[in-house]
Structures are given as C-alpha cells and as structure tokens.
Amino acid sequence: MKAFDLHCDTLLGCVRHELDLVNDQLHISLDRMTAFEKYVQCYAIFVPDKFRGQGAIDFYENALNYYKAQTAKYEDRLFWPKSGKELETDSKPVTGILTVEGGCVLAGDLSRVQKLKDDGVAMMTLTWNGPNELGCGTSENKGLTEFGKAAVQEMERVGMLVDLSHISDAGFEDACSVTSKPIVASHSNSRAVCNHLRNVTDEQFKEYVRRGGLVGLNYFVDFICEDTDKADFEWLYRHVDHFLSLGGEKVIALGSDFDGAKVPECLNSCHKNEDFYNFLLKKNLNEDLVRDIFYNNAMRVFKEYVL
C-alpha cells in the first residue's frame, strides 16, 4: 500500500530532543516507513506562536538546516522534491515534502514567500492557534490582515499550497475571498462529528470540494471525538463517512499530526496506517476509494499545484 500524510511535527521533536529521522522515540521513523510500497510525508517546520520577527526566522533556519542534513544523510532512501513535477521522478521508498506551520516565519516581509519557495517549502499553514502578522488561529474569530491576504495571493503565485488548518472561521472566509486555486486543511476533521473549532464545518468542507482541495484526517484524540478515551478507528471512520456524504471522495486525505498530538494507541506509529487502511476496507469502502484517501488525492494536488 501507499500513504501520503499531509502533516506531522516530527522535525520539531527531532530538533528539540537531538534525534535522528531514524529513531525509536517518535511516531515517525524512516525505517518504519520503508515497509510501505511508497510513503510520502509532509514534514512541517512548526514555528511556535512565541516567536516573531528575527526569532521566527532563526527558528525556521535551524530546522531547515537540520532537514537538509538529514536528507543528505539518508539520500539512499529519502527523496526531497522541490516541485510537484519532481514527484514524478521519485523512485525512493520515502518522499519527504517540506512544509511550514506558522506564517510568522515571514516576519511581515512579503518577499520571504519566494524565499521559502526557493528553500523547497511546498505548503504553509497560515497560523497556529494565536494571532500573527497574517491573521488569527482559532483563539479568536478574526480575519486575515491586509498583509495576510497579500501573502496568500503571493503563495498562489509562486506555487505554494495555502493550508488553512488552525485558521479562524473569519480567516477561512477571507482566504477564500482572495484565492482561486485549491486550498488545503492539512490536519483537520469534521466539526459535525466532533464539535471542536479546529475541525471544519460542513460549509467549509464543501468549499474544499468545490475547489478540488484537500482535508487531511487528524489523529489527535481531541479532534476525533469529544470523549477522547473512545477515540479509535471507528470514530475516525465517522469523519470519513460524513465527509463522503458531502462529496469528499477526491478531497479526503491523511493529516496525522504525528509527533505533535496525543493519538489513539491504534495509530501511535506511522506503520499502523496499514491497520487503518485495512479497517476502511472492512467498512466496505471500495479499495480504489481507500487508495484515493491514502495517497492519490494528495498526490494529484501536489503534482498539479506545487510549482
């Protein structure tokens, strides 16, 4: 089987704890990914809300240098594409796509969008939970700033995907008003199934469908069900089933949030994605549909829109 995961915080865990991308302490390790026919992982450089200006830039640069060193160390098994077209040339077992979580990395400078793109960043989550120069996360229902709107448009121009996970509802509306290409919620579930502000509403999901975007299933127990002790495959399937009822066959993807969230025991390692794949088959989902959810939907968007 193949897997394409839109979001993890593994880089932050590695940098903080001086770990390698091959390790026995985190949800994600390269040696566990190579059991798959193909594993594509979006590695996010998460810049915490406490960093602003040069502090945010320095934090990003440190993580970027770590990722460069790791991709060089494991060049025999890990491929780092700089564009969607390069995905077609990838023959290694694991593909690592670089993303950013937190628009504070721009430090209020629009020219840094191109800088990130030149660094190989394929997608950026505009906010985390709090406010930054672009807008606000779910801590307050505030829209995008004028700089945020300009940054979103510049991201589209350079071929970087706009990720609206963590954005406020007002920010979502503003982003949609100034974009035309597919938008992504890299790690968000259904608010109708689990009533959490980090999850997407039905109307928001329909907009992802209309634009041919992506919504990645998040394994964080708080976003799966309100009684977190009950979070399991069955509850995560309820999000899949609801999204399918809204026409999401070509939109649903994986967005694990590995190494950035508490996940159910049944999904506490990247190799357990195979168990979730088989669980969905047992729910009588067509295998072509399961393959789309696990791999094809995300691959389509990245190949076409990451320039």
C-alpha positions in Angstrom: 0.0 0.0 0.0 0.9 3.7 -0.4 0.5 6.5 2.1 0.6 10.3 1.7 0.5 12.2 5.0 -0.1 16.0 4.9 1.2 16.9 8.3 3.5 15.8 11.1 5.6 17.7 13.7 8.4 15.2 13.7 11.1 17.8 12.7 10.3 19.8 15.9 10.6 16.6 18.0 13.9 15.7 16.3 15.4 19.2 16.7 14.3 19.6 20.3 15.5 16.2 21.5 18.5 15.9 19.2 17.1 12.8 17.5 17.6 11.4 14.0 14.9 10.7 11.4 15.6 7.1 12.2 14.6 6.7 15.9 12.6 4.6 18.3 11.0 7.5 20.3 8.7 9.3 17.9 5.6 8.3 15.9 7.5 8.6 12.6 10.8 6.9 11.7 12.2 6.3 8.3 12.8 2.6 9.0 9.1 2.1 9.7 8.1 3.9 6.5 10.1 1.7 4.2 7.7 -1.2 4.9 5.2 0.6 2.5 5.3 0.4 -1.2 5.5 4.2 -1.0 5.3 6.7 1.8 5.1 10.4 1.2 5.4 12.5 4.4 5.0 16.3 4.7 7.4 17.3 7.4 6.3 20.6 8.9 8.7 23.2 10.3 6.4 24.3 13.1 7.2 27.8 14.4 5.6 28.3 17.8 3.5 31.4 18.4 6.0 32.8 20.9 8.4 33.5 18.1 8.2 36.7 16.0 10.4 38.6 13.6 14.0 37.5 13.6 13.3 35.0 16.3 10.9 33.2 14.0 13.3 33.3 11.1 16.1 31.9 13.2 13.9 29.1 14.4 12.9 28.2 10.9 16.5 28.3 9.6 17.7 26.0 12.4 15.0 23.4 11.5 15.7 23.8 7.8 19.4 23.2 8.2 18.6 20.0 10.3 16.3 18.8 7.5 18.9 19.4 4.8 21.5 17.4 6.8 19.0 14.5 7.4 18.0 14.3 3.7 21.7 14.2 2.8 22.4 11.5 5.4 19.6 9.3 4.2 19.7 10.1 0.5 19.6 6.4 -0.3 16.0 6.1 0.9 14.6 9.7 1.3 13.8 11.9 -1.6 13.1 15.7 -1.1 11.2 17.1 -4.1 11.3 20.8 -4.7 8.3 20.9 -7.0 5.2 18.8 -7.9 6.8 17.7 -11.2 9.7 16.2 -9.3 7.3 13.8 -7.6 7.1 12.0 -11.0 10.8 11.3 -10.9 10.8 9.8 -7.4 11.9 6.2 -7.1 13.0 6.1 -3.4 10.8 4.4 -0.8 10.1 7.6 1.2 9.4 11.1 0.0 9.8 14.0 2.4 8.0 17.2 1.4 9.0 20.3 3.4 6.1 22.5 4.8 5.8 25.3 7.3 3.3 25.7 10.1 3.0 29.3 11.2 3.1 32.3 8.9 5.1 34.2 11.5 8.1 32.7 9.6 7.5 35.5 7.0 8.2 38.1 9.7 5.9 40.5 7.9 8.0 40.6 4.8 6.2 39.5 1.6 9.4 38.8 -0.2 10.0 35.9 2.2 7.3 33.9 0.5 9.6 33.5 -2.5 12.5 32.8 -0.1 10.6 29.9 1.4 9.6 28.6 -2.0 13.3 28.7 -3.1 14.1 26.7 0.1 11.8 24.0 -1.1 8.7 24.7 1.0 5.7 23.3 -0.7 2.9 24.4 1.7 2.4 26.8 4.5 -0.2 26.7 7.4 -1.0 30.4 7.8 -1.4 30.4 11.6 -1.2 28.3 14.6 -3.7 28.9 17.4 -2.9 32.5 18.1 -2.6 35.7 16.0 0.4 36.5 13.8 1.1 39.0 11.0 -1.2 37.2 8.6 -4.3 36.6 10.8 -5.5 34.6 13.7 -6.0 31.0 14.6 -8.9 29.6 16.5 -8.1 31.5 19.7 -10.1 34.5 18.2 -12.5 34.7 15.3 -10.6 37.4 13.5 -10.0 37.5 9.7 -6.8 37.9 7.7 -4.8 41.1 7.9 -4.1 43.0 4.6 -0.6 41.5 4.8 -2.2 38.1 5.2 -4.3 38.5 2.1 -1.3 39.6 0.1 0.7 36.7 1.4 -1.9 34.2 0.4 -2.0 35.6 -3.1 1.8 35.5 -3.3 1.8 31.9 -2.2 -0.5 31.1 -5.1 1.6 33.0 -7.5 4.8 31.1 -6.6 3.1 27.7 -6.4 3.0 27.1 -2.7 -0.2 25.5 -1.3 -2.3 27.5 1.2 -3.0 25.5 4.3 -6.0 26.7 6.4 -5.8 24.2 9.3 -5.8 26.2 12.5 -7.3 29.3 10.9 -10.3 31.1 12.4 -13.7 30.8 10.7 -13.4 34.5 9.7 -9.9 33.9 8.4 -11.1 31.0 6.3 -13.7 33.3 4.6 -11.1 35.9 3.9 -8.7 33.4 2.5 -11.4 32.1 0.1 -12.2 35.6 -1.0 -8.7 36.2 -2.3 -7.7 32.8 -3.7 -8.7 30.8 -6.8 -6.7 27.6 -6.6 -7.3 24.6 -4.4 -6.9 25.2 -0.7 -5.9 22.6 1.9 -6.7 21.8 5.5 -3.7 19.6 6.2 -4.8 18.2 9.5 -8.5 18.8 10.4 -11.6 16.7 10.9 -15.3 17.3 10.7 -16.9 19.7 13.2 -20.2 18.0 12.7 -18.8 14.7 14.1 -16.6 16.3 16.8 -17.5 19.8 17.8 -14.1 21.4 18.0 -13.2 24.8 16.5 -10.1 23.2 14.9 -12.3 21.0 12.8 -14.0 22.2 9.6 -17.7 22.9 9.2 -19.8 21.3 6.5 -19.9 24.5 4.5 -16.2 24.9 4.7 -15.7 21.3 3.6 -18.0 21.9 0.6 -15.7 24.8 -0.4 -12.7 22.4 -0.3 -14.8 20.1 -2.5 -15.7 22.9 -4.9 -12.1 23.9 -5.3 -10.7 20.4 -5.6 -8.6 20.8 -2.4 -7.7 18.5 0.4 -8.7 17.9 4.0 -6.3 15.6 5.9 -7.7 13.4 8.7 -6.2 14.3 12.0 -5.4 11.6 14.5 -5.4 13.9 17.6 -7.9 12.4 20.0 -9.4 15.8 20.8 -10.4 16.2 17.2 -11.7 12.7 16.7 -14.4 12.6 19.4 -15.4 14.6 22.5 -14.9 11.7 24.8 -11.2 11.3 24.0 -10.9 7.9 25.7 -13.1 6.5 23.0 -11.0 7.8 20.0 -10.3 4.8 17.7 -10.6 3.7 14.1 -14.4 3.6 14.4 -14.6 7.2 15.4 -12.1 8.3 12.8 -14.2 6.4 10.2 -17.2 8.5 11.2 -15.4 11.6 9.9 -14.6 9.8 6.7 -18.2 8.7 6.3 -19.5 12.2 7.0 -17.1 13.8 4.5 -18.1 11.2 1.9 -21.7 12.2 2.4 -20.6 15.8 1.4 -19.0 14.6 -1.8 -15.5 14.3 -0.5 -14.2 11.3 -2.4 -11.4 13.3 -4.1 -10.8 15.6 -1.1 -10.2 13.4 1.9 -6.6 12.6 2.7 -4.4 11.8 5.7 -3.1 14.5 8.0 -1.9 12.5 11.0 -0.4 15.2 13.2 2.1 12.6 14.3 4.6 13.8 16.9 2.5 16.9 17.6 -0.5 15.4 19.3 -1.8 12.7 21.5 -3.1 9.9 19.2 -5.0 6.7 19.9 -3.0 3.6 20.6 -4.2 2.0 17.4 -2.5 4.8 15.5 0.6 5.6 17.6 3.1 4.8 14.9 3.3 5.5 11.2 3.4 1.8 10.4 -0.1 1.5 11.9 -1.5 3.4 8.9 -1.7 -0.1 7.3 -4.1 -1.2 10.0 -6.3 1.9 9.3 -6.2 1.1 5.6 -7.4 -2.4 6.2 -10.1 -1.2 8.7 -11.6 1.1 6.0 -11.7 -1.9 3.6 -13.6 -3.9 6.2 -16.1 -1.0 6.3 -16.9 -2.0 2.7 -15.3 1.1 1.2 -14.1 0.4 -2.4 -10.4 -0.2 -2.5 -10.0 2.5 -5.2 -11.6 5.0 -2.8 -9.3 4.0 0.1 -6.3 4.3 -2.2 -7.5 7.8 -3.1 -7.9 8.8 0.6 -4.5 7.3 1.5 -2.5 8.6 -1.5 -4.0 9.6 -4.8 -5.9 12.7 -3.7 -2.9 14.3 -2.1 -0.6 13.3 -4.9 -2.9 14.9 -7.5 -3.0 18.3 -5.8 0.7 18.4 -5.1 1.7 17.3 -8.6 -0.5 19.9 -10.2 -0.2 22.9 -8.0 3.2 22.9 -6.3 5.3 24.6 -9.0 
